[in-house]
Amino acid sequence: MIKRLLLSAFCALSVYAVVAQETTSEILGTVTDGKTGLAGATVSALHQPTGTLYSTTTRKDGRYNLANLRIGGPYLITVTFVGFKKEEQDSVNLILGQDFKADFVMTPESKELTEVTVVAASRQGKVFNTSHTGSQEIISRNQLERLPTVSRSLQDAMKLTPSANATSVGVAFAGQSNQYNNITVDGANFNNSFGLSGTLGGQTNSQPISLDAIEQVQVNISPYDVRQGGFSGAGVNSVTRSGTNQLRGTVYTYIKGPGTQGYDVGDTKIPKQTFSYNLRGIALGGPIIKNKLFFFISGESERRTDPGTSFIASDASHPPNGVSVSNANADTLNALASFLKQKYGYDPGAFQGYSYRTQSDKLTIKLDWTIDKNNTLTIKYNYLKSFRDVQASNSGSVNSSYGRTPGQYAMPFYGSGYTINNNFNILIAELNTRFGNKATNKLQVGYTALRDYRSALTTKGFPLVDILDGSGNPYTSFGYEQFTYGNKLNTNVFQVNDIFTFYEGAHEITIGTQNSFKTYENGFSPAYQGVYRYRSLGDFYAAAGDTSVKALRYDLSYTLPPGSKFPLVGPKDQEYSLFAQDKWRVKPNFTLIYGLRIDVPFFQNTFLYNPVVDTLSLFYNGIHVNTGQGPKTNPLFSPRLGFNWDVKGDQKTQVRGGVGLFSGPPPFVWISNQASNSGVALFGSVSNATNYAFSPDVNPNPNWPAATSHGLSKSYNINVTDPKFKFPQALKSSLAVDQKLPKDFIVTAEVTYAKDVNAAFFQNINLPSTGTPLNGADNRVRYKSSQIYPVGGPAAATVYNPNIGNAIYMTNVNKGYAYTATVQVQKTFRNLYVNIAYTYSKSKDVMVGGSTAATMWGSKPVSGDPNYAWLGYSNAYLPHRIIASAYYKFVYGKNFATTIGAIYEASPSGVGSYVYTGDLNNDGQTSNDLIYIPKQSDFDNGTYRLEASGATDPRTPQTIWNQLNAFINQDKYLSKHRGQYAERNALVYPWFKRMDLNVTQDFYIKTGKSGDRHTLRLSVDIVNVGNLLNKNWGLYKVPSAGVGNGVLNVGIIKYDKLAADGTPIFSFPYQVAASQTPYTKSFKNDVSILSRWQMQFGIRYLFN
């Protein structure tokens, strides 16, 4: 009775239905008598570790399907039929998403031959199987255990994919943005759908699930199965481990400390700082009811402290060197700290020698229930509680790549950072049902609750203050982090999927529906406590004593009315999907899959209407916006076609490929920005103002307007979405040949191509459409003002002529593409695994990455109209990559085993853009104007003008030109593009070459009558072995004029001012001003932990 009620409840839910990604595998084939198919033969697959028996009968043509099987194994497949001998295939192991083909030819019974025929199943791995059509990579449990990792992360597994690019903000694939990936674990979404990080827990650098809980990982770049959706980048599916009939468990710890990492990067010695790390975990799985009900539980706790910066401030004993000693002076910063304490009672914290904390606790619980021969139920629960201390965001600073980053220019104070918290509870259930031998059903129901929030590291309320060095570069920052006050995000997602498959002859027809229901509550108001920027420390001291001295820039947001309760807002949407497809086994060696997927998003009206904005008619290109209108219901149609051809039917030559459309939701923060930025009832703002005096007061703030109430403000930012906006969609195609070589080596040649059909694109429609061309060699358009409204300038602002800082408009364009070409060689045999791949790729798009709509627009480097959809190299652009991995396990004696695993990676260490420091085109952004690369004749004829960078710079224009000209000559990119504007992300960094190593030693014994096995496992993971052996090996390079790693906007030339005739005048600031050392090389060693060896020790006890 209970069983029936349970099944009825699940079936009732199936009339609803999210993005169902792969969690199981399938066994299929044909049973014949050697000539024709046998109808009614019984086919059983026994999962030997659990005793779970899956059974069906052949249809009238002898075909059978055992769908939705647990991955792994081994399985024993048995076929029986009256009048024929029993046939078996043994040692079958299934990988995630695999169609394992098991054909049988039955032999008639005779009196002389009565034994069972048992044969080893054909080896069908991740490469040769009929479900493999598009570009994908599968990472097994053995790879997860035996290859090196110190982060124990899904990301480390994902980067084994040949086309992966592990950027500073997440892993991108095949040149496409990581913001369009979809990550699932057991079918539950594990990506941050709001878009603030690539994965759950990403902001706290915490893994959302223990690596000990993962069984397999599947990376799909172009799966032509329409059941897989919710992404236009890549789909990453993982399945957790399950319990079996044998009780198995492990307890473990991983440790490292100051003595387990390197401090030498070339000739640079990094100061040794105290830090600590400890990870402890436990995993246990086994039977609750043998052959029936199983459990698996994994728990893990991580505690670490890390140095806040590897740089130190300069002093008499440590002159600035641009590599490990900053231009910022320790005596100057100490004096500033004393001044702030004495005058304002504000302690900004340390500027060096401080540490950041990272903590996380995670739990995974899984139950597997074999209800009966036709139904299995799995219930999974995941929990995470985590936090991390983080340096202040660079967004909104003088340089969006390094404006508040400790480095060669600046040393911000500890108190300018913040603590981020990422917590979640996720529950998902999956019911798999077989209806006789003709149909199957998979139903998934899940709920996700995410709770993310920030707190400041500062000791009290105080505005954020950015101090520059007098030459336009950052020097220090202190105060309340710009994006932290009230920053809170509550996300709730309910998801239900139902997929029904029925079999008709050679056709496997699937229909399904996938829906998700998402709600967000977001508190976000940048610069809530105010952000001041001063040209120099001297200017700040002057402003602190004289209110007539104004800030170089001031930004502020405030609730309406000022001081009222901080509101939470956010979008609500439903995403419905319908799909149908046919997997046609055209021939025994040729499979064709074709289908159609329709995704339909619906947005609830949670946006506030601003009647004043509705009347404004002067926006860029005449665009009219309505802040109260969200995106309309715009369906996305995604037809797909894929094929798999085993050329000779012997699994030696396989041709596969396909073409199709893929779509998925954008980061919802882009849409949520509209709910919180309408100018109505919630927030007002001051943006990029220049007439404000300094005040340490934040609540109440003297800069709050005096007479503002609920309703309309006269100063604010707005975000609006085009009503015709569609979720990002890309057309993808691929073609591959897999060839088995002697000794079971497999070589693969594969090409992929993706074209953006609906790319998200951002404009600031409050920027004028036209401007005045500059005189000189750099003759780009400069805008008279960075704002259309208020008409007449800030002094003319009223409620009906509002001062709009930014009006960010999100729409679509159909520009952007990426292509890859990969050659891969691999071999898996018993205890040996080898894989090596080379990928060439090129990718261009119209936007760069960003966590808000405003940063998506403002951080994109341009040389023309910032609102035009210029194609540029993408942030995920990686022209070349080599990735190799291998392991070998030695078993010797009766009680010993040693495993050695290694990963080798070589590629350029990133891309970047050469930009001016300063706002040449007057669009309100200070680090997004791509430089003009001057020729000798430009300087000689006076169309390219230079001046000293500050009063203490003794250089003449000729001297500066000689130095700048020498820098251009030695730069591979700049020297080839003189007389042109630099391109976005065309600066390709030098190659890094890194090898990581894992050595694991097992000591084991067997006890008791049942032969229980007890293992003590000692392991060491070494990242960047080359640097351990030689301080000049394994180094990463970054631009000499940049700070940090990843995609950088590199400011080597500073825009100073316009001459009377409209010709811009530039300066070429020193790399080290104290020693008057100019930039002479494009790149320098990255002294971060990336360039230094790390070692981690593991101690583990396992039983069975």
TIPADREN-877380 format. One record per residue (C-alpha): x, y, z; residue in three letters. Coordinates in steps of 0.1 Angstrom, whole numbers, plus 5000, padded with zeros to 4 digits. Example, Ala and Ser with C-alpha at 12.3 -4.5 7.8 and 13.67 -1.06 7.14 Angstrom:
TIPADREN-877380
512349555078ala/513749895071ser/
//
This chain:
TIPADREN-877380
500050005000met/502850245010ile/504650154978lys/501650234956arg/501050564974leu/504650664969leu/504650584932leu/501250764927ser/502651074944ala/505651084921phe/503551024890cys/501251304900ala/504151544901leu/505251444866ser/502551664850val/504851944860tyr/508351924854ala/514352184850val/517152104834val/517551724836ala/521051634830gln/522451284827glu/522651074859thr/522450714846thr/523550474818ser/521950224795glu/522449864783ile/520949774749leu/521249534721gly/519749254700thr/519248884708val/519148664677thr/519448294668asp/522048384643gly/519648484616lys/516548664631thr/515648834663gly/514148634692leu/511048784707ala/510448724744gly/513948644755ala/514748744791thr/517648984795val/518849064830ser/521649284842ala/522949224878leu/524749504895his/527049274914gln/528049514943pro/524449574953thr/522649264941gly/520249494922thr/518749304892leu/517449494862tyr/515349284839ser/513349304806thr/512349094776thr/513249134740thr/510649284717arg/509349124685lys/512549214665asp/514849084692gly/515849424705arg/515949524742tyr/516749824763asn/517749844800leu/517650214806ala/518350434836asn/520950194852leu/523250294880arg/526750384866ile/529750174875gly/529649804880gly/530649544874pro/527449404858tyr/526649054848leu/524349044817ile/522348724813thr/520048614785val/517748314787thr/515248174762phe/513347844760val/515247594739gly/518547794740phe/521547794762lys/521948064788lys/524348334775glu/526248584797glu/528548884794gln/530548964825asp/532749254838ser/530549524823val/531249874838asn/529150164827leu/530250524824ile/527950824828leu/525550864799gly/526850554781gln/524750334757asp/526550004763phe/525749764734lys/525549404743ala/524349174715asp/523848804719phe/523648514695val/521848224712met/522947864707thr/520247584707pro/520347354737glu/521546994732ser/522046694755lys/525746724751glu/526047094757leu/524347214789thr/526947454803glu/526447834803val/528448034778thr/530148324796val/532148574776val/533848894786ala/531949194774ala/533449404747ser/535349704759arg/533250004753gln/534650304771gly/534150684770lys/535250704734val/533750414716phe/530050394724asn/526950474704thr/525850764726ser/529050954719his/528251204692thr/529451544702gly/532451684720ser/532751554756gln/535151434782glu/534451194811ile/536551184842ile/536450854861ser/536750774898arg/540250644893asn/541250974877gln/539851164906leu/541750954931glu/545050904913arg/545751244897leu/547251524916pro/545151804932thr/545652034962val/542252204959ser/540251864957arg/537852034934ser/535551974905leu/537352244887gln/540652044888asp/538751754872ala/537051974846met/540352124833lys/541351774821leu/538951854792thr/541251944762pro/539452274754ser/539252384790ala/540552724801asn/540852764838ala/540353144842thr/540453334874ser/536653344874val/535852984864gly/536552714839val/535552804803ala/535252544775phe/535852574737ala/536352954739gly/532953024753gln/532153224785ser/532053024817asn/528953234827gln/526953024803tyr/527952684818asn/525452464837asn/526852244864ile/524751964880thr/525351694906val/522951404905asp/520651624884gly/520551914908ala/521852254896asn/525152334913phe/525952644893asn/525252984909asn/522253084887ser/522453444899phe/525853454882gly/528153584910leu/530453284906ser/530952974884gly/529852724910thr/528052714943leu/530552804970gly/532752974944gly/532853314961gln/534253154992thr/536752934973asn/534952634988ser/534052314970gln/530352254971pro/530851884974ile/533651664986ser/535751494959leu/535251174979asp/531551194972ala/531951204934ile/531850894912glu/532151034877gln/532251374860val/530951434824gln/531851754805val/529551804775asn/530352084751ile/528051984723ser/525751694732pro/523151654705tyr/520751484729asp/517951734734val/517451604770arg/520551804779gln/519852174782gly/520152484802gly/523452594788phe/524952764757ser/528452714770gly/529052364785ala/527052124806gly/529051954834val/527251664850asn/528451474880ser/527151164898val/527851084935thr/528850754949arg/526350504963ser/526350244990gly/526649864982thr/526149545000asn/529549575015gln/530149835042leu/532950065031arg/534350375047gly/537250615050thr/538450885073val/541151125061tyr/542951445066thr/545051675043tyr/547551915057ile/549952185045lys/551752485060gly/554452745055pro/557052485049gly/555052305022thr/555352574995gln/557952764977gly/559053124981tyr/561453164952asp/560353304918val/563353354897gly/565653594915asp/562753714937thr/562453594972lys/558853614986ile/558653705023pro/557553405043lys/554153445059gln/552253235084thr/549353035071phe/547652715080ser/545552455062tyr/543652145074asn/540951945058leu/539251655075arg/536651425061gly/534751095065ile/532750885040ala/530750575047leu/528550365025gly/526750035028gly/523449845030pro/520449925052ile/518549625037ile/520749395017lys/520049394980asn/517349654986lys/518249975004leu/521650145005phe/523150465020phe/526150675014phe/527350975035ile/530251205031ser/531251495054gly/534151735051glu/535452035070ser/538052275057glu/539952535077arg/542652765063arg/544353095067thr/546353245038asp/548553555034pro/546553855022gly/549253954998thr/552753844988ser/553854204983phe/555354425010ile/555454805011ala/558754975002ser/560955125028asp/564655225032ala/565754855031ser/563254735005his/563154964974pro/560254914950pro/561054654924asn/557654604905gly/557654234914val/557454184952ser/557954534967val/555254794961ser/555655154951asn/553555234981ala/555755335010asn/555455175045ala/556355495063asp/553755695043thr/551055425050leu/551855405087asn/551555785089ala/548255765071leu/546955505095ala/547955715125ser/546256015110phe/542955825105leu/543055695141lys/543756025156gln/541456245136lys/538556015130tyr/538955735155gly/539055495125tyr/541455205124asp/541955095087pro/543854775097gly/547254655084ala/548454715049phe/550754405049gln/551454095068gly/547754015074tyr/545853695067ser/542553595052tyr/540353315065arg/538553045045thr/536252795062gln/533752545049ser/531652245062asp/529952025037lys/527751715038leu/526351475012thr/523751205020ile/522350954995lys/519850684997leu/519250424969asp/516150204971trp/515349924948thr/511549934953ile/510849644930asp/512049494897lys/510649794878asn/511250094901asn/514350244918thr/514350554939leu/517350774948thr/517251064973ile/520151294977lys/520851585001tyr/523751835000asn/524652095026tyr/527352365026leu/528252645051lys/531252855041ser/532953195043phe/536053365031arg/537853695036asp/538353885003val/540254194992gln/538154494980ala/536654464945ser/538454644917asn/535154744901ser/534555114904gly/538255184910ser/540655374888val/541555044870asn/538954764869ser/541754504868ser/543954614897tyr/542654944912gly/542454804947arg/544754504945thr/547954484965pro/550754494941gly/553454694924gln/551355014926tyr/549154994957ala/548854854992met/545254875003pro/544454835040phe/542954515054tyr/539754695065gly/538854775029ser/538054405023gly/535054205032tyr/533853855042thr/531653665018ile/529353375030asn/527953105007asn/525552855023asn/523052605008phe/520652315013asn/519852104982ile/517451804981leu/516651604950ile/514951274944ala/514951054912glu/512450774904leu/513350544875asn/510550324862thr/510350054835arg/506949974818phe/507449624805gly/509949604776asn/508649904757lys/508950214778ala/510850384806thr/510450694827asn/512850914847lys/511351164872leu/513351414892gln/512051654918val/514351894936gly/514552204958tyr/517552434963thr/517952704989ala/521052934986leu/521853195012arg/524753435004asp/525653755022tyr/528653985029arg/530054175059ser/532854435059ala/536254375075leu/536454735086thr/535954805123thr/533255075119lys/531255265093gly/533555485072phe/533455585035pro/535755395011leu/538555625000val/540755544970asp/544155734969ile/546055764937leu/549755824933asp/549556154915gly/550155984881ser/546855804878gly/547855474893asn/546355334926pro/548255384958tyr/546055274987thr/542455224997ser/540755225031phe/537155225044gly/533955035039tyr/534054805008glu/532054954979gln/529754664972phe/529254515007thr/526654715027tyr/523354535026gly/524654285001asn/522553975005lys/521053714982leu/518453454989asn/517753214961thr/515052944960asn/514752704931val/512152434927phe/512852184898gln/510951894884val/511951684853asn/510151404836asp/511551204807ile/509550924790phe/511150694764thr/509350424744phe/510850184719tyr/509550104685glu/511649884663gly/514950054657ala/513650384672his/514050504707glu/511550794710ile/511851034739thr/509551304750ile/509951514781gly/509351834799thr/511752024822gln/510752324843asn/512352534870ser/510752794893phe/513253054906lys/512853334931thr/515553574942tyr/515753834970glu/518754054965asn/520054354985gly/522554544965phe/523354914964ser/527055004956pro/528755284973ala/526155295001tyr/528555445025gln/530155664999gly/533355624977val/535855904974tyr/538755924950arg/541756164954tyr/544556234929arg/547156194956ser/547556144994leu/548456514997gly/545056604981asp/543256385007phe/545156545036tyr/544156885022ala/540456775019ala/540456645054ala/541156995067gly/539357205041asp/535857145028thr/536657364998ser/538957094985val/536856854965lys/537256484956ala/538456384922leu/535356154921arg/532556074944tyr/529855804943asp/527055734967leu/523755544968ser/521055584994tyr/517655445003thr/514555644996leu/513855815019pro/517455835030pro/518255625061gly/515155405056ser/515255025058lys/517454855032phe/515054685007pro/515454334991leu/514254294955val/514754044928gly/513253874898pro/510953564898lys/510753344868asp/509653014855gln/511552824828glu/509552564809tyr/511052314785ser/509552064761leu/511451824739phe/511051524717ala/513651324699gln/514250994681asp/517450794685lys/517350574654trp/519550274652arg/519750284614val/522150004612lys/523949804639pro/526950034634asn/525150364627phe/523050564651thr/521250884642leu/519751114669ile/517551404660tyr/515151614680gly/513651954690leu/513852134723arg/511752434731ile/512652654761asp/510152914773val/510953154801pro/508253354820phe/509053654842phe/506753774869gln/506254144870asn/508554244900thr/509954554882phe/509054904893leu/507655154868tyr/509355494866asn/506955734848pro/509655994843val/511955754825val/509055654803asp/508956004789thr/512656044782leu/513256054744ser/516956144740leu/518555814749phe/521155654726tyr/519855594691asn/516355694702gly/515955384724ile/512755404746his/512755214779val/510255124805asn/511655024839thr/508554844848gly/508654604819gln/510754284820gly/511554054791pro/508553914773lys/507953544768thr/510353474740asn/510453094732pro/513752944721leu/513652664695phe/516652434695ser/516652154668pro/519651914670arg/521051634648leu/523851404658gly/525351074646phe/527750794655asn/529250564629trp/531350264639asp/532750234603val/533449864603lys/531349764633gly/534549654651asp/535049964674gln/538250054657lys/537250354635thr/534450574647gln/533150894630val/530751114649arg/529451464650gly/526351684646gly/524852024646val/522352194668gly/521252494689leu/521852524726phe/520352784750ser/520452864786gly/519653134811pro/522053434816pro/523253514851pro/520153644868phe/522053934884val/521854104851trp/518054094852ile/517954164890ser/519754484884asn/516654614868gln/514554544899ala/516954744921ser/517855024897asn/514755204885ser/514955534903gly/511655454921val/510955404958ala/514255214965leu/517455394959phe/518855724947gly/522455774938ser/525356014930val/527655894902ser/531056024891asn/530556354908ala/533456604913thr/531956864936asn/531856684970tyr/533956755001ala/535156485023phe/533156365053ser/533756065075pro/530056035084asp/528055765068val/524755745088asn/523455995086pro/525456105056asn/525756485050pro/525556405012asn/522056265014trp/519556484997pro/517556685022ala/514056645008ala/513656304992thr/510856075001ser/509455754987his/508655804951gly/510955964925leu/514456074930ser/516256324908lys/519556134908ser/519955764901tyr/521155484878asn/518755264858ile/519054914844asn/516554794817val/516154484797thr/514954484761asp/511454334761pro/512554124731lys/515553994750phe/516153624746lys/518253384766phe/521753334752pro/521753084724gln/524452934702ala/524652724671leu/527152444676lys/528652184653ser/531351924656ser/533051654636leu/535451394650ala/537251074640val/538350824667asp/540850564656gln/542050264677lys/545750194672leu/547849894681pro/548049814719lys/544649984724asp/545850344720phe/543050564707ile/543750884687val/540951144682thr/540951434658ala/537951674665glu/536952014653val/534152224668thr/532452554658tyr/530052774677ala/528253084665lys/526353314688asp/522753344677val/521453544707asn/524453694725ala/523753914755ala/524854274748phe/524954584770phe/524754954762gln/524855264783asn/522055444765ile/522655764786asn/525855804767leu/525456044737pro/525355884702ser/527856134688thr/530856324698gly/533756524684thr/536756344668pro/540056434685leu/542956594667asn/546156404664gly/547156044656ala/544555914681asp/541456074666asn/538755864682arg/535456034691val/535356214725arg/532056284741tyr/531256634753lys/529556474783ser/529356124796ser/525556174802gln/522556284781ile/520456334812tyr/520256564829pro/519856804800val/521857114809gly/524256934832gly/524056824869pro/523057164882ala/519857144861ala/518756814875ala/515156784887thr/512756494892val/511556534856tyr/515056594842asn/516956344863pro/520656304868asn/521055954854ile/524555814860gly/524255504839asn/521355364820ala/522355014812ile/520254844785tyr/520554464780met/519654334745thr/520754074720asn/523054064690val/523953774668asn/527753834667lys/530453614682gly/532053274673tyr/534453024686ala/536252724670tyr/538652454682thr/540752184667ala/541951904690thr/544151604686val/544051364715gln/545751034723val/544650814752gln/544950464766lys/543250294796thr/544249944806phe/544049794840arg/546250004863asn/547550224835leu/546050544821tyr/547550794796val/545951094780asn/547651374760ile/545851644739ala/546651964720tyr/543952214712thr/544052514689tyr/541252764693ser/540053114685lys/537053294700ser/535553634696lys/532553794712asp/530854124719val/531154144757met/533554064786val/532553894818gly/531154084848gly/529154034879ser/526654324872thr/525154474841ala/527154794847ala/530554624849thr/529654414818met/529454744799trp/532054954817gly/534954704818ser/534854624780lys/537954774763pro/536954974732val/538455224708ser/535255324691gly/531655374702asp/531355194736pro/527655114727asn/528454944694tyr/528754564692ala/532454544684trp/533854194680leu/536954124701gly/538853834715tyr/536953684743ser/538053654779asn/538053284773ala/540353304743tyr/543253064746leu/544953004712pro/547052694723his/546852444750arg/548552114758ile/547151894786ile/548551554795ala/547751324824ser/548750974834ala/548850734863tyr/550150394870tyr/549450164900lys/552149914911phe/550849624932val/553549424949tyr/554049184977gly/550949084996lys/550249415013asn/551549704992phe/550549924963ala/552150244950thr/550350484926thr/552050764907ile/549951014888gly/550951334869ala/549351624851ile/551251834826tyr/549852154813glu/551252414789ala/549552724774ser/549653094774pro/548953214809ser/546153454799gly/545153744776val/544854114782gly/544254454766ser/546454754764tyr/544355054776val/544955404787tyr/544855504823thr/542355784823gly/539155864804asp/540255964769leu/536755934753asn/534956084783asn/532555794787asp/532855794825gly/535155494826gln/538855524834thr/540455194822ser/538555084791asn/540055294763asp/542255084740leu/545455264732ile/546555394698tyr/550055244691ile/552055534678pro/554555534649lys/557855734649gln/556255984624ser/553356054648asp/555756184674phe/557956364649asp/555056554633asn/553456644667gly/550356444663thr/551256224692tyr/552256434722arg/553856334755leu/554656504788glu/556156424821ala/554056224846ser/553956464875gly/556056744889ala/558856504901thr/559356354866asp/562356524851pro/562056364816arg/561656564784thr/559056464758pro/561956324736gln/563256114765thr/559755984772ile/559255894735trp/562555714734asn/561555504763gln/558055444750leu/559355364715asn/561855114730ala/559054944749phe/556854924718ile/559754774698asn/560354494722gln/556654404725asp/555654134701lys/552154264696tyr/552654634698leu/555554634674ser/553454464647lys/550454704650his/551955054649arg/549555314636gly/546555104648gln/544355084678tyr/545154784701ala/542554504700glu/540654374730arg/542454074746asn/544854054717ala/547754064741leu/548553694746val/550753624776tyr/553853394774pro/553453024779trp/553652854812phe/554652494816lys/553652314847arg/553751964860met/551851834891asp/552551504907leu/550751264931asn/552450974949val/550250744969thr/551350454991gln/548950185003asp/549649945031phe/546749695035tyr/545849375054ile/542849145054lys/541149025085thr/538348795096gly/536548515077lys/535048755053ser/538448895043gly/537749255053asp/540449485039arg/542049755060his/544250015042thr/546450295055leu/547050535026arg/549750805026leu/549751054998ser/551651364987val/550451604960asp/552951844946ile/551752124924val/554352284900asn/557152034905val/559352224882gly/559552524906asn/560452284934leu/563452164913leu/564552494899asn/563352844909lys/563352944872asn/560952674862trp/557152654862gly/556853034862leu/553753224850tyr/554153564834lys/551853874837val/552054214821pro/554654444837ser/552054714840ala/549454494856gly/548754344889val/547553984895gly/546653734869asn/543853654846gly/542353894820val/543754234826leu/543254584813asn/546854694811val/547555064816gly/551055154804ile/550155494789ile/548255764808lys/545956014792tyr/546656344809asp/544756624792lys/543656784759leu/545757054743ala/544057374732ala/543757234696asp/542056914708gly/545056694706thr/545456454735pro/548556464756ile/549856144772phe/552456044797ser/554455714802phe/554655674839pro/557655504855tyr/557355134865gln/559155234897val/558855614903ala/561255614933ala/564155504912ser/562855654879gln/562855314863thr/560755304831pro/558955004817tyr/561354814795thr/559754464792lys/556154364785ser/556054094811phe/557354004845lys/557253704867asn/553953644885asp/555053594921val/551753464933ser/551253104944ile/550653004908leu/554453034901ser/555552854933arg/555452494942trp/552952364967gln/552852034986met/549951875004gln/550151555026phe/547251325030gly/546651045056ile/543750815051arg/542350495066tyr/540050285044leu/538149965051phe/536849735024asn/
//
